[in-house]
Amino acid sequence: MSTDDQYGGGEVGGTGQTRTRFPEPSDPYAPPRRTPRGLITVVGVVVLLIAAIAFANQSRTPEAPPTADKPPTTTTNPTAATGVPPVDGKSAGIPKGYAQTEQGAQSAAANYAVALGSDGMFRKNTRHTLVDGIYTPDAAAKLRSPQDEAYSAAFLAKLGLDANGNPPQGSTFVTRAVPVGTRTDSYTPANAKVSVWYTGLIGMSGPKSTDPVRTTWKTWTFELVWTDGDWKVLSDTQQDGPAPVPGDAVASPSEDISKAVKEFGGFTYAR
């Protein structure tokens, strides 16, 4: 992966040099069976809303580990840097120009998880820009209104944000998705299903915050299609875990978290 300081200041990643997302879904095809596009899009809408809310509400139900006599059926494909540049440009702050390969699909999914997990998703204008740049035109059009309703003033208030998605003066709203690895569940040059295992940060950092920044572990699965020379999201789902045993590191004070979020920029992820 490569450093990407342009993810801060209003682009993907939001505060400082970050990128992140909201309301609840993301989960784990040789080419998938044909499904009516309308149905796929509707499912995508429901899934994204569920994922956004799930991310914000932080479901912590642990996943049962695989048993020794039932090993995972997915072929192991460890994530490791290959040296291949992930993208050749950006559009509205979102990396674009992925290769029409399995590796390119994995890079796209990882970067889309980061963008959709950024604080830009909590502000209407930037949310529309992110969704329009990540989803297919049909999927984006159907997501817009339901998302605007989900990111209501009441919902934002629960997170400590004002109606425009901004935190109180002196506080920093933290929301990041940090990919740990990617997995191709199926691939053809026209369609791909890629899962992104990531750890997330969510919460408000500030002297009066009642919602401290915490971590979450989830798997975000994207149905991608190759269209207009790039990978776009047709639908996505999200599920909890796998989550490691919590470490014994002492939690940092809120001022240290706020400072770190502003000083440490995000990355452009490459498979």
NUMARDREN-276355 format. One record per residue (C-alpha): x, y, z; residue in three letters; residue number from 0. Coordinates in steps of 0.2 Angstrom, whole numbers, plus 5000, padded with zeros to 4 digits. Layout:
<atoms>
c1=X c2=Y c3=Z residu=ALA num=NUM .
...
</atoms>
This chain:
<atoms>
c1=5000 c2=5000 c3=5000 residu=MET num=0 .
c1=5006 c2=5018 c3=4997 residu=SER num=1 .
c1=5003 c2=5033 c3=5008 residu=THR num=2 .
c1=4989 c2=5044 c3=5002 residu=ASP num=3 .
c1=4989 c2=5061 c3=5011 residu=ASP num=4 .
c1=4976 c2=5068 c3=4999 residu=GLN num=5 .
c1=4963 c2=5057 c3=5009 residu=TYR num=6 .
c1=4962 c2=5071 c3=5022 residu=GLY num=7 .
c1=4954 c2=5088 c3=5021 residu=GLY num=8 .
c1=4937 c2=5085 c3=5013 residu=GLY num=9 .
c1=4942 c2=5070 c3=5002 residu=GLU num=10 .
c1=4940 c2=5052 c3=5006 residu=VAL num=11 .
c1=4945 c2=5049 c3=5024 residu=GLY num=12 .
c1=4939 c2=5066 c3=5031 residu=GLY num=13 .
c1=4947 c2=5073 c3=5047 residu=THR num=14 .
c1=4966 c2=5075 c3=5046 residu=GLY num=15 .
c1=4971 c2=5063 c3=5032 residu=GLN num=16 .
c1=4958 c2=5049 c3=5035 residu=THR num=17 .
c1=4944 c2=5040 c3=5026 residu=ARG num=18 .
c1=4929 c2=5031 c3=5033 residu=THR num=19 .
c1=4910 c2=5026 c3=5033 residu=ARG num=20 .
c1=4893 c2=5023 c3=5041 residu=PHE num=21 .
c1=4875 c2=5016 c3=5044 residu=PRO num=22 .
c1=4876 c2=4996 c3=5044 residu=GLU num=23 .
c1=4881 c2=4982 c3=5032 residu=PRO num=24 .
c1=4896 c2=4973 c3=5024 residu=SER num=25 .
c1=4900 c2=4954 c3=5021 residu=ASP num=26 .
c1=4907 c2=4940 c3=5012 residu=PRO num=27 .
c1=4908 c2=4919 c3=4962 residu=TYR num=28 .
c1=4914 c2=4911 c3=4947 residu=ALA num=29 .
c1=4901 c2=4922 c3=4938 residu=PRO num=30 .
c1=4886 c2=4924 c3=4949 residu=PRO num=31 .
c1=4869 c2=4918 c3=4943 residu=ARG num=32 .
c1=4859 c2=4932 c3=4934 residu=ARG num=33 .
c1=4847 c2=4941 c3=4945 residu=THR num=34 .
c1=4836 c2=4954 c3=4940 residu=PRO num=35 .
c1=4846 c2=4971 c3=4942 residu=ARG num=36 .
c1=4831 c2=4979 c3=4951 residu=GLY num=37 .
c1=4832 c2=4966 c3=4964 residu=LEU num=38 .
c1=4850 c2=4966 c3=4966 residu=ILE num=39 .
c1=4850 c2=4985 c3=4968 residu=THR num=40 .
c1=4836 c2=4984 c3=4982 residu=VAL num=41 .
c1=4846 c2=4971 c3=4991 residu=VAL num=42 .
c1=4861 c2=4983 c3=4990 residu=GLY num=43 .
c1=4851 c2=4997 c3=4997 residu=VAL num=44 .
c1=4845 c2=4987 c3=5012 residu=VAL num=45 .
c1=4863 c2=4980 c3=5015 residu=VAL num=46 .
c1=4872 c2=4996 c3=5015 residu=LEU num=47 .
c1=4859 c2=5004 c3=5027 residu=LEU num=48 .
c1=4861 c2=4989 c3=5039 residu=ILE num=49 .
c1=4880 c2=4990 c3=5038 residu=ALA num=50 .
c1=4880 c2=5008 c3=5041 residu=ALA num=51 .
c1=4870 c2=5007 c3=5057 residu=ILE num=52 .
c1=4879 c2=4991 c3=5062 residu=ALA num=53 .
c1=4896 c2=5000 c3=5061 residu=PHE num=54 .
c1=4889 c2=5015 c3=5071 residu=ALA num=55 .
c1=4880 c2=5005 c3=5084 residu=ASN num=56 .
c1=4895 c2=4992 c3=5086 residu=GLN num=57 .
c1=4887 c2=4975 c3=5087 residu=SER num=58 .
c1=4900 c2=4965 c3=5097 residu=ARG num=59 .
c1=4893 c2=4947 c3=5095 residu=THR num=60 .
c1=4908 c2=4936 c3=5093 residu=PRO num=61 .
c1=4909 c2=4924 c3=5079 residu=GLU num=62 .
c1=4911 c2=4906 c3=5083 residu=ALA num=63 .
c1=4928 c2=4900 c3=5077 residu=PRO num=64 .
c1=4929 c2=4886 c3=5064 residu=PRO num=65 .
c1=4930 c2=4869 c3=5072 residu=THR num=66 .
c1=4945 c2=4858 c3=5069 residu=ALA num=67 .
c1=4935 c2=4845 c3=5059 residu=ASP num=68 .
c1=4927 c2=4858 c3=5048 residu=LYS num=69 .
c1=4941 c2=4868 c3=5040 residu=PRO num=70 .
c1=4936 c2=4883 c3=5029 residu=PRO num=71 .
c1=4933 c2=4879 c3=5011 residu=THR num=72 .
c1=4940 c2=4895 c3=5004 residu=THR num=73 .
c1=4957 c2=4893 c3=4997 residu=THR num=74 .
c1=4970 c2=4902 c3=5007 residu=THR num=75 .
c1=4976 c2=4917 c3=4998 residu=ASN num=76 .
c1=4987 c2=4928 c3=5010 residu=PRO num=77 .
c1=4987 c2=4947 c3=5007 residu=THR num=78 .
c1=5004 c2=4953 c3=5003 residu=ALA num=79 .
c1=5011 c2=4967 c3=4993 residu=ALA num=80 .
c1=5015 c2=4963 c3=4975 residu=THR num=81 .
c1=5023 c2=4979 c3=4970 residu=GLY num=82 .
c1=5010 c2=4982 c3=4957 residu=VAL num=83 .
c1=5003 c2=5000 c3=4958 residu=PRO num=84 .
c1=4985 c2=4999 c3=4963 residu=PRO num=85 .
c1=4978 c2=5013 c3=4953 residu=VAL num=86 .
c1=4983 c2=5026 c3=4941 residu=ASP num=87 .
c1=4972 c2=5041 c3=4947 residu=GLY num=88 .
c1=4958 c2=5048 c3=4957 residu=LYS num=89 .
c1=4941 c2=5055 c3=4955 residu=SER num=90 .
c1=4933 c2=5066 c3=4969 residu=ALA num=91 .
c1=4947 c2=5059 c3=4980 residu=GLY num=92 .
c1=4942 c2=5041 c3=4977 residu=ILE num=93 .
c1=4956 c2=5030 c3=4969 residu=PRO num=94 .
c1=4951 c2=5024 c3=4952 residu=LYS num=95 .
c1=4959 c2=5015 c3=4937 residu=GLY num=96 .
c1=4960 c2=4998 c3=4944 residu=TYR num=97 .
c1=4966 c2=4984 c3=4933 residu=ALA num=98 .
c1=4954 c2=4972 c3=4926 residu=GLN num=99 .
c1=4961 c2=4957 c3=4936 residu=THR num=100 .
c1=4958 c2=4948 c3=4952 residu=GLU num=101 .
c1=4971 c2=4958 c3=4960 residu=GLN num=102 .
c1=4963 c2=4974 c3=4954 residu=GLY num=103 .
c1=4946 c2=4969 c3=4961 residu=ALA num=104 .
c1=4954 c2=4966 c3=4978 residu=GLN num=105 .
c1=4963 c2=4983 c3=4978 residu=SER num=106 .
c1=4946 c2=4991 c3=4973 residu=ALA num=107 .
c1=4936 c2=4983 c3=4987 residu=ALA num=108 .
c1=4949 c2=4987 c3=5000 residu=ALA num=109 .
c1=4949 c2=5006 c3=4995 residu=ASN num=110 .
c1=4930 c2=5006 c3=4993 residu=TYR num=111 .
c1=4929 c2=5000 c3=5011 residu=ALA num=112 .
c1=4940 c2=5014 c3=5017 residu=VAL num=113 .
c1=4930 c2=5027 c3=5008 residu=ALA num=114 .
c1=4913 c2=5020 c3=5014 residu=LEU num=115 .
c1=4920 c2=5019 c3=5032 residu=GLY num=116 .
c1=4925 c2=5038 c3=5032 residu=SER num=117 .
c1=4917 c2=5053 c3=5040 residu=ASP num=118 .
c1=4913 c2=5059 c3=5023 residu=GLY num=119 .
c1=4898 c2=5047 c3=5024 residu=MET num=120 .
c1=4890 c2=5057 c3=5038 residu=PHE num=121 .
c1=4889 c2=5073 c3=5027 residu=ARG num=122 .
c1=4876 c2=5073 c3=5013 residu=LYS num=123 .
c1=4886 c2=5081 c3=4999 residu=ASN num=124 .
c1=4902 c2=5071 c3=5002 residu=THR num=125 .
c1=4891 c2=5055 c3=5004 residu=ARG num=126 .
c1=4883 c2=5057 c3=4987 residu=HIS num=127 .
c1=4900 c2=5060 c3=4979 residu=THR num=128 .
c1=4907 c2=5044 c3=4987 residu=LEU num=129 .
c1=4892 c2=5033 c3=4983 residu=VAL num=130 .
c1=4892 c2=5040 c3=4965 residu=ASP num=131 .
c1=4910 c2=5036 c3=4963 residu=GLY num=132 .
c1=4910 c2=5019 c3=4970 residu=ILE num=133 .
c1=4893 c2=5011 c3=4965 residu=TYR num=134 .
c1=4886 c2=5008 c3=4948 residu=THR num=135 .
c1=4874 c2=5022 c3=4942 residu=PRO num=136 .
c1=4859 c2=5012 c3=4945 residu=ASP num=137 .
c1=4864 c2=5006 c3=4962 residu=ALA num=138 .
c1=4870 c2=5024 c3=4967 residu=ALA num=139 .
c1=4853 c2=5032 c3=4962 residu=ALA num=140 .
c1=4843 c2=5019 c3=4972 residu=LYS num=141 .
c1=4854 c2=5022 c3=4987 residu=LEU num=142 .
c1=4853 c2=5041 c3=4988 residu=ARG num=143 .
c1=4836 c2=5044 c3=4996 residu=SER num=144 .
c1=4836 c2=5029 c3=5008 residu=PRO num=145 .
c1=4853 c2=5034 c3=5014 residu=GLN num=146 .
c1=4848 c2=5052 c3=5017 residu=ASP num=147 .
c1=4834 c2=5046 c3=5027 residu=GLU num=148 .
c1=4845 c2=5035 c3=5037 residu=ALA num=149 .
c1=4858 c2=5048 c3=5041 residu=TYR num=150 .
c1=4844 c2=5059 c3=5049 residu=SER num=151 .
c1=4848 c2=5073 c3=5061 residu=ALA num=152 .
c1=4841 c2=5062 c3=5075 residu=ALA num=153 .
c1=4854 c2=5048 c3=5070 residu=PHE num=154 .
c1=4868 c2=5060 c3=5069 residu=LEU num=155 .
c1=4864 c2=5068 c3=5086 residu=ALA num=156 .
c1=4865 c2=5050 c3=5094 residu=LYS num=157 .
c1=4883 c2=5050 c3=5088 residu=LEU num=158 .
c1=4886 c2=5068 c3=5095 residu=GLY num=159 .
c1=4886 c2=5076 c3=5078 residu=LEU num=160 .
c1=4875 c2=5091 c3=5072 residu=ASP num=161 .
c1=4863 c2=5090 c3=5058 residu=ALA num=162 .
c1=4877 c2=5093 c3=5045 residu=ASN num=163 .
c1=4887 c2=5079 c3=5052 residu=GLY num=164 .
c1=4900 c2=5090 c3=5061 residu=ASN num=165 .
c1=4907 c2=5087 c3=5078 residu=PRO num=166 .
c1=4906 c2=5099 c3=5093 residu=PRO num=167 .
c1=4920 c2=5112 c3=5093 residu=GLN num=168 .
c1=4935 c2=5105 c3=5102 residu=GLY num=169 .
c1=4930 c2=5087 c3=5098 residu=SER num=170 .
c1=4935 c2=5075 c3=5084 residu=THR num=171 .
c1=4923 c2=5062 c3=5077 residu=PHE num=172 .
c1=4933 c2=5047 c3=5073 residu=VAL num=173 .
c1=4928 c2=5034 c3=5060 residu=THR num=174 .
c1=4940 c2=5024 c3=5050 residu=ARG num=175 .
c1=4940 c2=5007 c3=5041 residu=ALA num=176 .
c1=4957 c2=4999 c3=5041 residu=VAL num=177 .
c1=4959 c2=4984 c3=5029 residu=PRO num=178 .
c1=4969 c2=4969 c3=5036 residu=VAL num=179 .
c1=4967 c2=4958 c3=5021 residu=GLY num=180 .
c1=4957 c2=4954 c3=5006 residu=THR num=181 .
c1=4950 c2=4938 c3=4999 residu=ARG num=182 .
c1=4943 c2=4934 c3=4982 residu=THR num=183 .
c1=4927 c2=4923 c3=4983 residu=ASP num=184 .
c1=4924 c2=4922 c3=4965 residu=SER num=185 .
c1=4931 c2=4931 c3=4949 residu=TYR num=186 .
c1=4928 c2=4933 c3=4931 residu=THR num=187 .
c1=4934 c2=4948 c3=4920 residu=PRO num=188 .
c1=4916 c2=4955 c3=4921 residu=ALA num=189 .
c1=4911 c2=4951 c3=4939 residu=ASN num=190 .
c1=4920 c2=4948 c3=4956 residu=ALA num=191 .
c1=4915 c2=4945 c3=4974 residu=LYS num=192 .
c1=4928 c2=4951 c3=4986 residu=VAL num=193 .
c1=4928 c2=4951 c3=5005 residu=SER num=194 .
c1=4938 c2=4964 c3=5015 residu=VAL num=195 .
c1=4943 c2=4959 c3=5033 residu=TRP num=196 .
c1=4945 c2=4976 c3=5042 residu=TYR num=197 .
c1=4946 c2=4984 c3=5059 residu=THR num=198 .
c1=4936 c2=4999 c3=5062 residu=GLY num=199 .
c1=4937 c2=5015 c3=5073 residu=LEU num=200 .
c1=4921 c2=5024 c3=5078 residu=ILE num=201 .
c1=4917 c2=5036 c3=5092 residu=GLY num=202 .
c1=4919 c2=5054 c3=5098 residu=MET num=203 .
c1=4936 c2=5060 c3=5105 residu=SER num=204 .
c1=4934 c2=5076 c3=5116 residu=GLY num=205 .
c1=4934 c2=5082 c3=5134 residu=PRO num=206 .
c1=4915 c2=5080 c3=5135 residu=LYS num=207 .
c1=4912 c2=5065 c3=5125 residu=SER num=208 .
c1=4901 c2=5051 c3=5131 residu=THR num=209 .
c1=4905 c2=5040 c3=5116 residu=ASP num=210 .
c1=4924 c2=5036 c3=5117 residu=PRO num=211 .
c1=4933 c2=5029 c3=5102 residu=VAL num=212 .
c1=4932 c2=5010 c3=5101 residu=ARG num=213 .
c1=4937 c2=4997 c3=5089 residu=THR num=214 .
c1=4927 c2=4984 c3=5079 residu=THR num=215 .
c1=4932 c2=4969 c3=5068 residu=TRP num=216 .
c1=4921 c2=4965 c3=5053 residu=LYS num=217 .
c1=4921 c2=4957 c3=5035 residu=THR num=218 .
c1=4914 c2=4968 c3=5021 residu=TRP num=219 .
c1=4909 c2=4958 c3=5005 residu=THR num=220 .
c1=4907 c2=4968 c3=4989 residu=PHE num=221 .
c1=4899 c2=4962 c3=4973 residu=GLU num=222 .
c1=4909 c2=4971 c3=4959 residu=LEU num=223 .
c1=4906 c2=4973 c3=4941 residu=VAL num=224 .
c1=4918 c2=4979 c3=4927 residu=TRP num=225 .
c1=4910 c2=4994 c3=4919 residu=THR num=226 .
c1=4916 c2=5010 c3=4910 residu=ASP num=227 .
c1=4934 c2=5004 c3=4912 residu=GLY num=228 .
c1=4934 c2=5001 c3=4931 residu=ASP num=229 .
c1=4927 c2=4991 c3=4945 residu=TRP num=230 .
c1=4911 c2=4997 c3=4953 residu=LYS num=231 .
c1=4900 c2=4990 c3=4967 residu=VAL num=232 .
c1=4884 c2=4982 c3=4963 residu=LEU num=233 .
c1=4879 c2=4977 c3=4981 residu=SER num=234 .
c1=4888 c2=4974 c3=4997 residu=ASP num=235 .
c1=4885 c2=4965 c3=5014 residu=THR num=236 .
c1=4894 c2=4966 c3=5031 residu=GLN num=237 .
c1=4896 c2=4954 c3=5045 residu=GLN num=238 .
c1=4905 c2=4954 c3=5062 residu=ASP num=239 .
c1=4922 c2=4947 c3=5064 residu=GLY num=240 .
c1=4934 c2=4938 c3=5064 residu=PRO num=241 .
c1=4940 c2=4947 c3=5080 residu=ALA num=242 .
c1=4956 c2=4943 c3=5089 residu=PRO num=243 .
c1=4958 c2=4943 c3=5108 residu=VAL num=244 .
c1=4959 c2=4961 c3=5114 residu=PRO num=245 .
c1=4976 c2=4966 c3=5118 residu=GLY num=246 .
c1=4982 c2=4973 c3=5135 residu=ASP num=247 .
c1=4987 c2=4990 c3=5129 residu=ALA num=248 .
c1=4981 c2=5004 c3=5140 residu=VAL num=249 .
c1=4968 c2=5015 c3=5132 residu=ALA num=250 .
c1=4975 c2=5033 c3=5127 residu=SER num=251 .
c1=4967 c2=5049 c3=5133 residu=PRO num=252 .
c1=4955 c2=5057 c3=5121 residu=SER num=253 .
c1=4967 c2=5071 c3=5116 residu=GLU num=254 .
c1=4980 c2=5058 c3=5110 residu=ASP num=255 .
c1=4967 c2=5050 c3=5099 residu=ILE num=256 .
c1=4962 c2=5067 c3=5092 residu=SER num=257 .
c1=4980 c2=5071 c3=5088 residu=LYS num=258 .
c1=4984 c2=5054 c3=5080 residu=ALA num=259 .
c1=4969 c2=5055 c3=5069 residu=VAL num=260 .
c1=4974 c2=5072 c3=5063 residu=LYS num=261 .
c1=4992 c2=5068 c3=5061 residu=GLU num=262 .
c1=4992 c2=5050 c3=5054 residu=PHE num=263 .
c1=4985 c2=5049 c3=5036 residu=GLY num=264 .
c1=4977 c2=5035 c3=5027 residu=GLY num=265 .
c1=4983 c2=5024 c3=5013 residu=PHE num=266 .
c1=4979 c2=5018 c3=4996 residu=THR num=267 .
c1=4978 c2=4999 c3=4997 residu=TYR num=268 .
c1=4985 c2=4987 c3=4984 residu=ALA num=269 .
c1=4984 c2=4969 c3=4984 residu=ARG num=270 .
</atoms>
